[in-house]
């Protein structure tokens, strides 16, 4: 999937000259946590978010540095902070610049970008013009659409087992030669030997995510690889 598949297309925006009251009202009314800032020509100038509105003199959250810290910051930085906590227009408090992707950017890259930059949304641009935005909520909506439906058509036990075995072969962490899978009436039974709890959890999740599976019975044995001791069978009761 690419950015265009999940992005919100009708994006609310504000102008640099708009008031912060308007920006705050839009965030509350729609409810969203950030707004792209565009100029009169439609070019993206930056982003204003809830975080930009947190440190305000009106609500007593303006940071007040100690005397020594004020000396360290210097007049320029102090003035910048003052503008940010007292400014009344979007341009005065917005975060300038914007982190963006194109419509063709794979979702894996979008998520990696959001994680590496610790941001909640990215703009989607076409020829330097805003065509959409992807937020964490958009990614959650995409996930909800793709999760298997609870009323999905019945799948045969043989087809379920074949799908699980195929996925086991695809995963490098699976000790395939030590794992056996059986399926009866949609219930999957896992037998064999694993060498860590994460591998056991991974096998259970793999089976649970296979279409048609109703229940997973864990009969795996966890053997500590260095001592050969059985750590805990934790078999799921039948």
C-alpha positions as CSV (number, residue, x, y, z in Angstrom):
1,X,0.0,0.0,0.0
2,X,1.1,3.5,-0.7
3,X,0.4,6.9,0.9
4,X,-2.4,7.6,-1.6
5,X,-4.3,4.5,-0.4
6,X,-4.8,5.8,3.2
7,X,-4.3,9.6,3.2
8,X,-7.0,12.0,4.1
9,X,-7.7,14.1,0.9
10,X,-9.9,16.9,2.1
11,X,-7.4,18.5,4.4
12,X,-8.2,21.4,6.7
13,X,-5.6,24.1,6.5
14,X,-4.9,27.6,7.9
15,X,-3.1,30.6,6.5
16,X,0.0,32.1,8.2
17,X,-2.0,35.2,8.9
18,X,-4.9,33.4,10.6
19,X,-5.3,33.7,14.4
20,X,-4.4,31.0,16.8
21,X,-8.0,31.2,18.1
22,X,-9.1,30.0,14.6
23,X,-6.5,27.2,14.6
24,X,-7.5,26.0,18.1
25,X,-11.2,26.1,17.2
26,X,-10.7,24.0,14.1
27,X,-8.7,21.4,16.1
28,X,-11.4,21.2,18.7
29,X,-14.3,21.2,16.2
30,X,-13.0,18.4,14.0
31,X,-11.1,16.9,16.3
32,X,-7.6,16.9,15.0
33,X,-4.2,17.6,16.6
34,X,-2.5,19.5,13.8
35,X,-3.1,21.7,10.8
36,X,-0.9,22.3,7.7
37,X,-0.2,26.0,7.1
38,X,-0.4,27.1,3.5
39,X,0.2,30.5,1.8
40,X,-2.2,32.1,-0.6
41,X,-0.6,30.3,-3.5
42,X,-1.2,26.9,-1.9
43,X,2.4,26.2,-1.0
44,X,3.0,24.5,2.4
45,X,4.7,26.8,4.9
46,X,4.7,24.6,8.0
47,X,2.5,22.9,10.6
48,X,0.7,24.1,13.7
49,X,-0.1,21.4,16.3
50,X,-1.5,21.1,19.7
51,X,2.1,21.0,21.0
52,X,2.6,24.5,19.6
53,X,-0.2,25.8,21.7
54,X,0.8,24.1,25.0
55,X,3.2,26.7,26.4
56,X,1.1,29.8,26.5
57,X,1.1,32.8,28.8
58,X,-2.8,32.8,28.9
59,X,-2.9,29.5,30.8
60,X,0.2,30.0,32.8
61,X,2.3,27.4,31.0
62,X,4.8,29.7,29.6
63,X,8.3,28.4,30.6
64,X,10.2,30.8,32.8
65,X,13.9,30.0,32.7
66,X,16.2,30.6,35.7
67,X,18.5,33.5,35.6
68,X,21.5,31.3,34.7
69,X,19.6,29.5,32.0
70,X,18.4,32.8,30.6
71,X,22.0,33.9,30.3
72,X,22.9,30.7,28.6
73,X,20.0,31.0,26.1
74,X,20.8,34.6,25.2
75,X,18.5,37.4,24.0
76,X,17.7,35.8,20.6
77,X,16.5,32.5,22.0
78,X,14.6,34.2,24.8
79,X,12.9,36.5,22.2
80,X,11.9,33.5,20.1
81,X,10.4,31.8,23.2
82,X,8.5,35.0,24.0
83,X,7.0,35.2,20.5
84,X,6.0,31.5,20.7
85,X,4.2,31.9,24.0
86,X,2.6,35.3,23.3
87,X,2.1,35.4,19.5
88,X,-1.4,35.7,18.2
89,X,-1.1,34.5,14.6
90,X,-0.4,31.1,13.2
91,X,2.9,32.2,11.5
92,X,4.3,33.4,14.9
93,X,3.9,30.0,16.6
94,X,3.8,27.3,13.9
95,X,6.6,24.9,13.3
96,X,8.2,26.1,10.0
97,X,8.9,23.6,7.2
98,X,7.1,20.3,6.9
99,X,8.0,16.6,6.7
100,X,6.3,15.2,3.6
101,X,6.0,12.2,1.3
102,X,4.5,11.7,-2.2
103,X,1.4,9.8,-3.1
104,X,3.6,6.9,-4.3
105,X,5.6,6.6,-1.0
106,X,5.1,3.0,0.4
107,X,3.4,2.9,3.8
108,X,6.4,1.2,5.3
109,X,8.5,4.3,4.5
110,X,5.7,6.5,5.9
111,X,5.6,4.7,9.2
112,X,9.5,4.6,9.4
113,X,9.5,8.3,8.8
114,X,6.9,9.0,11.5
115,X,8.9,6.8,14.0
116,X,12.3,8.2,13.2
117,X,11.1,11.9,13.5
118,X,8.7,11.2,16.4
119,X,5.8,12.9,14.6
120,X,2.1,12.1,14.4
121,X,1.4,13.1,10.8
122,X,3.1,13.7,7.4
123,X,1.9,15.8,4.5
124,X,1.4,14.3,1.1
125,X,2.6,16.6,-1.7
126,X,2.3,16.6,-5.4
127,X,4.4,19.2,-7.2
128,X,5.0,20.9,-3.9
129,X,1.3,21.3,-3.3
130,X,-0.7,19.7,-0.5
131,X,-2.9,16.8,-1.7
132,X,-3.4,14.9,1.5
133,X,-2.2,14.1,5.0
134,X,-1.5,10.9,6.8
135,X,-2.0,10.7,10.5
136,X,-1.8,7.8,12.9
137,X,-5.5,7.7,12.8
138,X,-5.4,7.2,9.0
139,X,-3.1,4.2,9.6
140,X,-5.5,2.8,12.2
141,X,-8.4,3.1,9.8
142,X,-6.5,1.3,7.1
143,X,-5.6,-1.5,9.6
144,X,-9.3,-1.8,10.6
145,X,-10.3,-2.2,7.0
146,X,-7.8,-4.9,6.4
147,X,-8.4,-7.0,9.5
148,X,-10.3,-10.2,8.8
149,X,-14.0,-9.8,9.3
150,X,-15.6,-11.9,12.0
151,X,-18.3,-13.1,9.6
152,X,-15.7,-14.3,7.0
153,X,-16.8,-17.4,5.0
154,X,-15.8,-20.8,6.4
155,X,-12.4,-22.2,5.3
156,X,-11.5,-25.8,5.4
157,X,-9.2,-27.3,7.9
158,X,-6.8,-28.4,5.1
159,X,-6.7,-24.9,3.7
160,X,-6.0,-23.4,7.1
161,X,-3.2,-25.8,7.7
162,X,-1.7,-25.1,4.3
163,X,-1.8,-21.4,4.9
164,X,-0.1,-21.7,8.3
165,X,2.6,-23.9,6.8
166,X,3.2,-21.5,4.0
167,X,3.6,-18.6,6.4
168,X,5.9,-20.7,8.6
169,X,8.2,-21.2,5.6
170,X,8.3,-17.5,5.0
171,X,9.5,-16.6,8.4
172,X,13.2,-16.9,9.1
173,X,12.8,-17.1,12.9
174,X,10.6,-20.2,12.8
175,X,12.3,-23.6,13.7
176,X,10.3,-25.3,11.0
177,X,11.8,-28.8,11.4
178,X,10.7,-28.8,15.1
179,X,7.1,-27.6,14.6
180,X,4.0,-29.6,13.8
181,X,0.6,-28.1,13.0
182,X,-2.8,-29.8,13.0
183,X,-6.2,-28.3,12.5
184,X,-9.7,-29.6,13.4
185,X,-12.9,-27.6,13.1
186,X,-10.9,-24.4,12.9
187,X,-8.9,-25.1,16.1
188,X,-5.2,-25.1,15.5
189,X,-2.9,-27.2,17.6
190,X,0.8,-26.3,17.8
191,X,3.2,-29.0,18.8
192,X,7.0,-29.1,18.9
193,X,10.0,-27.4,20.5
194,X,10.9,-23.8,20.8
195,X,13.9,-22.1,22.4
196,X,12.4,-18.9,23.6
197,X,9.1,-17.3,24.7
198,X,9.2,-14.7,21.8
199,X,9.3,-17.6,19.3
200,X,6.4,-19.3,21.1
201,X,4.4,-16.0,21.0
202,X,5.3,-15.5,17.4
203,X,3.9,-19.0,16.4
204,X,0.7,-18.3,18.3
205,X,0.2,-14.9,16.7
206,X,1.0,-16.4,13.3
207,X,-1.7,-19.0,13.7
208,X,-4.2,-16.6,15.2
209,X,-3.8,-14.3,12.1
210,X,-4.5,-17.0,9.6
211,X,-8.0,-16.6,8.1
212,X,-10.5,-19.2,9.3
213,X,-8.7,-19.9,12.7
214,X,-11.1,-20.0,15.6
215,X,-8.8,-21.0,18.4
216,X,-5.1,-21.9,18.9
217,X,-4.0,-24.6,21.3
218,X,-0.4,-24.2,22.4
219,X,1.2,-27.6,23.1
220,X,4.7,-26.3,22.4
221,X,7.6,-27.2,24.7
222,X,10.1,-24.5,25.5
223,X,13.6,-25.9,26.0
224,X,16.4,-23.6,27.2
225,X,19.1,-24.0,24.4
226,X,22.1,-23.6,26.7
227,X,21.1,-26.1,29.5
228,X,18.6,-28.3,27.7
229,X,16.1,-27.8,30.5
230,X,12.4,-27.5,29.9
231,X,11.4,-24.1,31.0
232,X,7.7,-24.2,30.9
233,X,5.2,-26.1,28.8
234,X,2.4,-23.6,29.2
235,X,0.1,-25.8,27.2
236,X,-3.3,-24.3,26.4
237,X,-6.0,-26.6,28.0
238,X,-8.1,-28.4,25.4
